[in-house]
Every structure is written in C-alpha cells, then in structure tokens.
C-alpha cells in the first residue's frame, strides 16, 4: 500500500480548480454507504485542463490513469490499458492477460484497491473507447452493482470526455449508466481574474487583450510556446493566432473545435452559421437569410453551438423580445472576424499587414464587446462589495424605449435586485451601467445619459429608487465625474484596475 499520503489527507488544489478539487477529493475519501464502486464524470471543452486535473488527482492518491486515443483500435487500446495496470501493480505486462474489457476493468479495480487507501481509476477521453467498445457502459454498470469485499472502501471510477454529447449519451435516459454517477462536473474556462494570474500578467490591459482572444482555457498558454504577450501584444498575436505554422493558429483551432463534437457532422453548415453571426446576423431568421436557408434549418445547429459555448443568446433582462445571438468562444470569434476573411494573405506570410488592417475590427467587434461582458461578470461576482444592498440578482443587458426622442437606448449592464425575476414588469433595479472601451476618458455626459435612462425606467413603472449608476471605462475618467462620484453614493466608477481587483 502506498504511504505517500495519509488517509484522508490530500495536497492543495491546482490553481483555479479549488471547487472541483474539493468535490473530487470528497468523492475519493468519503466512505461509501456500502462497499461498492462509485462513479463520477467530468466533461469540458478542449484545452480546459481536464487531464491535468485528473493527473494531479491520481498523483495525490496513487490512482490509475488511462487515456483513450482517437482512431485507436479495440485490441491496441486493451493492450495499452493492460500495460498501464501492470505498471501500476509493478508486475511484468505478461502477468496480466485479460481476454476482454470485463477482465481488464476487474484487474484495474483490484490493483487500485491493493495499491492505495483510496482505490481510484480514471478513463480519460472515454467516448473514444465507445467508438470501438460500445459494451463498456453495460460492463461498468455490472461492476457498479457488484458488491466488494467488506474490508474494501470501494473503488472510485471517473469517466472523462471532451465531446459533451459523447460522454453524456452514456448517462442519458435508457442507458446503462443513467443515475449511477454521484458527481457530474462540467469544467469551464478560468474567469478573467484567474486567467490573469495564470498567465502572470501584471498589466491589466495586456490581460484583457489576451483574454479577449483566447478566453480562460488554460491549455492555450502552453500552446503559445516561449512567445509572451508581455513582449508586445501585437507581435504576440501575429506569432501565435495569425501564424499558420503554430498549433494555436486560429483557423486550425476553430476547425478542430467544431470537429471535436460528434453532433457537428455538417461542418460547412456550422462554419457558415458562425460566419453569418460574425457579420452581424443576430437572429435565426437573419442567419437563415444570410445562408439562403429557411429559419427552421438553422434552429438545431444553433442549439448545438449554444450548448458547446460557441455562441451565446443574450436575452433582454426587462422585456420579452428576440434574443440577440453573438459569438462567444474567443478563438472562434477571432477566426471568423480576423483570420478567415484574410486567410489567403495570412497564409502567404503577411500576418503583420493583416493585423494592422484589422485594428478597427478588433477594437469594435472583439475588444469592446468582450470588455462589456467582463463588466457584467464583475457586476455579478464582485459588485456586492460596493452596492448598497449587497448581492445583486440577475445581470444582463436591455434596451429602453424613449418615446419622446423616438429612439431606444442600449444599456450595457443592468442588474436587478436580489429576488427579482427577469422581465418582471415592476422589478427593482440595483444597477445601470455604461461600458466604454474607447481611448477617451469618460465624464459627466456619460453619467447624464444613465440618469436619463433611469428616469425613463421610473416612468415606465420600474423601481429605481435605490439604483446605482456605474461607469466602466478602459482608460479612466475626467476630473469632473471623479469629483462628482465622491459626493454621490449612487455613482460608481469602475476602471480596469477595479475590474481586476488591483
């Protein structure tokens, strides 16, 4: 038995994964109600750090880790699995000669039970195994239901997968493993603050720019190699996302992202939908028209793209109207807006020229909207420390009609009070925010616009008596509004340093 770690004592969590680590270590160390195998699942998109997290967990408790390989055959996979079991048991590979997956899984569970007080097995990229061994879910169910020896704690098995559809099909209604998993973790990207710490970027402007093109997937940092955004963001972009010779080249990465989900079979259709959204089509009807198709032909692909996190539907927080569809995955957004329209020039070696010509598109279509989304994230996660009533309720966007001016005012950030429901006719509003990513500093005129919107909402029946008016600025504020904010508790100024908690 390994003595590397005392029973019930595990090392600290990997950076940014404290919640997941607590859930998984609890899953491993909590005694089962009866000696039996227990099952957990972990899923998440490419480069999100699933394998890193599971490797760390196996290292902590002397667990057995096995990863499947795409396009590998059944016999080769079974042979590699047997080799891993033998190495874990410190015996010669020929000692174990399983005839099938049933014997191999039984051997693995027996070996882990002997090697660690926390018997633990990981099958990473599990959907790849199902492509040639569809009987595995049934076998795992049988092992799950098979009682172990009374002195055993009971083995723990984690199934992990990148393609959400493939893994969770095994747990869907009518399938053998339905209801068997006691833990179902969906790993997401790091938030913008954790991403800044992970990339070790002291400058918040650089951190924002990097997050706007790569998001919070930690695996991208390794893919960029020695090139650092601290050496100059423009140079870093042309040497990574606009470099056809790098694995992180945005065109290659976007195509890979689409192909990793087994539900995406008509790749050209999905690619065309993303391009239509990038060019400004924001509803199913407009997207269908841009492709010369009927609305109903793009409904299912849009649902798939939304479930994978590649697009986002922004619902008006105050009124029932058609949701606005936007690109959500930063790499896909960069590819559709920057790389793809000028791919020929990029792949002929003119990345510098393409990037310079794309400055306006980057600022208006990528950096600006991304900064707005981070302002909403800040409001949801951190604004409770400064809002009079503390924690806000739902956060989003809205459009406010102005009948007298015959126009509508877009509100970048709106937060309802805690307990209020979206689209309620007389909801209490906790915050109204204006977000600007332009180089100009913000002043009293920006605050006056918010005051006007507040008054319109009050006339329309909403409770604005305790609303905070927030200005978010990438480049700071004029002295007039700074002085005014000192005297008015209902005015909140949020610069980039505040956004990042510096």
PyMOL commands that set and color helices and strands:
alter all, ss='L'
color gray80, all
select helices_A, chain A and resi 18-29+50-61+74-89+93-95+101-115+126-130+136-145+164-169+192-199+204-214+219-223+229-231+233-239+250-259+267-278+284-291+296-307+330-347+351-357+359-381+383-385+403-405+444-459+479-487+496-499
alter helices_A, ss='H'
color red, helices_A
select strands_A, chain A and resi 38-43+64-67+120-124+156-161+181-186+311-314+324-327+392-402+407-417+429-436+468-473+491-494
alter strands_A, ss='S'
color yellow, strands_A
deselect
rebuild
show_as cartoon
